Structures are given as structure tokens and as C-alpha cells.
């Protein structure tokens, strides 16, 4: 199952009121220009700095296997 399929499946199985909360939260992310919006455009320099930081963290062993991270997030939010 792909990530998008798993996400859609989780949304379909949520109660209607929780689906509405997810919809409103997502809508707010894309319509706000506040700093909390994680989807603001980045400059080339910001992207390269983030990549450098990620490479340093990986080299220092500061990473988690993707399947472990997904399981951890799923358990934290009650999906698993």
C-alpha cells in the first residue's frame, strides 16, 4: 500500500467530525501566509543549507529508518 493509499484509507475510516477537523487544518495550512505554514517558498540557499544539515545528521548517526519512523508516528497518532 502506498503512502497516499494509506492516508486516504485512514481518512475514510475516521468519524465525520474528525475528517472535518483534518480538512480545516489542511485548508488553513495552504491559505495562511503566517510563518507556521510549512509550505512557504524556500530560497536555493535555504534548501542547500537544509540538505547540508541533513547530511551531517546522517553522518553522525542521527537518523531513523523510514519504516520505524512511520510506525512511531502511526502509534503516536493512533493509526496503528
N, C-alpha and C positions, 0 to 999 in steps of 0.2 A: 504494500500500500504506500503510495507516495505521500509526502507531507501535506500536499493540498487535499488529497482524498481523506487523510486522517483528520485534518482540520474541519473539512466540510462535515464529516461523519460526527465529530464532536458537537459541532453547532446544531446539526439536525437532531441530536439526542438531548439537547438542552431544553429545559422548560421555556415557554414563550417569553416570560418576563426576563429571563437571563439572556436570551437571544437579543431582546431589545436593548439590554444594557451593553452587550458586545457591539451591537450596531451603532449605538450612540457614541460609545467610546471611540470606535474606529472612525466614525464620521468626524468627530471632534479632532482627531489627530490630523486628518487631511485638510481641515478647514481653518485651523488655527495658525497664526503666524508667531505665536509665543515660542520662547526658547525651549519649552518642554517638548515641542514637536520633534520627534527623532528623524523626520524626513526632510529637514531643511537642506538646501543645496550645500555641498561642500566644495571648497576650492581644491585644486590639484595638490597643493601643498598640504592641506589637511588630510587628504586621502593617503598621500605618501607617508606622512608622519604616523598615521594610524597603522599603516602596513609595517613600518619600521618597528613600532611598539609591539605589534603582534608577533613579528619575527623574533624580537628579543625575548618576549614571554615564552615562546615556543622553545627557543634555545635554552632557556633557564628552567624548563620543565613545568612551566605554569600554564598547563592546558589540561583539558579533559576530553576523552574520547567522545565523539559526537553522539554515539548511541547511549553512553552513560549520561551525558548532558540532557538528552531528550527524555530519558527515563526519569531523571531527577526533577526536571520541570513538570513532567506529567504527574508525578506523585505529589509534588508541591501544590499543584492546582486541581488535584482530584480527578484527573483523567485516567489514571492507572490505579 
